[in-house]
Amino acid sequence: MPAPRLLAALVLLCAAACVENETHVYTSSDGDEIHAKVKPSLESARELDQEGVRAFKEGRFADAVRYFSMAYRMGGPPSELWNMARARERMDQPEEAARAIEEYLGQRDLSASDRADGERELHALHARPSMLTVTTNPPGAVVTVDGKQTVGPTPVSVAVRAGPHTIAVHHEGYMTVTRPLEARFGRAVIVSLDLPQ
């Protein structure tokens, strides 16, 4: 029977071997299974990053996010967070992209230029204009956004800057309706109103 220290060493050696050979299975956006060998090393992180770059180039952005996320968890650099943000943007997920950039900016070892790039990107995500569409029943109402009249009667669509706004909808013979709204992350804002008489 092995001595206790030798036994402990054998257990640790077996555990390390198990970790090196542990396979995680993820489902891709196409329904295919992705088998990823998990080895807690920078080499594994690089391999996962390369798979993420390949998936990104092929337009498989959900897969790219998974690979970049795994690479980051395996010890990859903060740029994995930046890569996740880019893939999230391509998936039209600006809120998630902003969260990834915020985590990226939370890293202490960023260079001044990387931090400036991250701050610019975060500002651009927050400042994306939204498309406001207003429809009314009956159609033909005049819409003002923050006191400025839009082009054309309802139904009407107009780009609005990010942030809070107030719209007023007026139609001859009907009560004017006023509504607050908030435009965020370039998301479409749709307002449908039945105008009261």
N, C-alpha and C positions, 0 to 999 in steps of 0.2 A: 504494500500500500504506500502511495507517495506521501512524503512529508507534507504538513499543512501549507508551508510556503510554496512548495512545488505545485501542490494542488491548486492553490490560489492563482499561481502564475499560469497554469494550464487553463483554468477557467477564464482568465482575462484574455489569453491568447485565442481561445475558442470564441469568446464574445467579440473580439476584434475581427476575427475572420468572418463571423456572422454579419457584423455591420458592413464589412467591405462587400459582402455578397448579397446583402439585403436588396430586394427589388421592390420598388413601389410601382403600382399600376395606376395610371390616370387615363381618363377617357377624353379623347380629343373632341373638338367641335363637330367633327364628321362622324363621331360615334366609334372611331377606331381606338384601340387601346394603345397607350404609350407606356412602355416598360422602361423604367429608369433605374439603373443600378445606383444605389446611394452609397457613396464613399465619402466620409467627412474629410475632404481634402480640397485644396485649391485646384488640383487637376480635374476633379469631378465638376467643380464649379465652372471651370473653363469649357469642359465638354457640354455641360448643360447650356451655357451661354451661347455656344456655337449652334446648338440645336435651336435655341430661341431665335437667333439671327436668321437661321435658315427658314424657320416657320414664319417669321416676320416678312422676309422677302417673298415668300410664297403666298402671303395674304392670310395666313392662318394665325390671326392675332390672338385669339383665345389661347391657342397652344403656346404661342410666344410668351404670353404672360405667365403661363404655368412654368415654362422652362426658366425664364428669368427669375421668377420667384424662388424656384428650387435652387437655382445657382446662388442667389443671395443668401438663402438659408444655409447653404453649404460653405459659406465663407467668401462668396464673391464680393467684388467691390461695390460701393454705393452706386456706380453707374448702372447696376442691374435695376435699381429703382427708377432711374431715368428711362431705361429701356421699357420697363413696365408702363410708365406713364405714356410713352410714345405709342405703344400698342393699344393702351386704353383709349387714347385719343382717336386712333383709327377705328376703334369699335364704337365710336360715338358715346363714350363714357367719361365725359369731362370731369365729373365729380370724383370718380375713382382715380383719374389721371392726376387731379389736384392733390388728392391724398398721398399718392406715391411721390409727387414732387415735394410735398410738405415733409414727408419722412426723409427724403433725400436731403433737404435743407437742414434737417435735424442732425445730420452727420457732422461730427466735429472736425474731421480731417479733410474737408473740402478745400480746394484752392480758392482764392479770391475770385478768379474768373469763373470757376465752376459754380460758385455760390451766386454770382451775379447772373449767370445764365439761368440757373434755377429760379431765381427771384423774377427774372423777366418772363420766363415760361409760366410761372404761377400767376403773375399779373395778367398775362395774355389769356389764360384760361378763365380767370374771373371776369375779364373785361369783354369776353366774346359777346357780340350783339345777338339779340334774339329776334325772331320773326313773330310779330304780334298779328293775329288774324281775328277780326271781329265780324261776326255774323249776327243779323237781327231778324226777328219776325215782327213786323213786316220788314223787308229789305229796304234799302234806300236811305238809311239814317246817316247823319253826319257824326263823325267820331273825332274827338280831340284827345290828344295825349299830352298831359302836362300843360294844358292850355293852348296847344298848337293843333290846328286842324290838319287831319290827314288828307291824302289825295284820294278823291273819289268817294262815293257813297258806299255803304255796306252792301254786299260783303267786301271787306277791304283788308289788305295785308300791308304791314309797314315794319321796317327794321327799327328796333329800339335798343338803346344802350343798356348795359347791365345795370341792375339796381331797381329801386322802387319807383313806381309810376302811378299816376291816376288817370283813368280814362273817363270821359263823359260822352254819352251817346244821346243824340237828340234827333227826334223825328217829328215833323209837323203833325199835330193832333195827338201826340203821345207824351207821356211824362219823360223828362230827362233822367237817365240812369247814370249814376257815378259809381265807379268801382276802383278800388286799389288793386294793384298787381305788382308782382316782382319778376323781373327778367334775370335768369341766372344761367351761367355756363353755356349760353347760346341755345338754350332749349326753347322750342316753339311754345308760344303762349296763345291759347285759343280761348276766346270769350264768345259764348253764344247766349243771346238775350232774347226773351219774349218781352217786348216793350209794353208796359202798362199804359192804359188810356187814362 
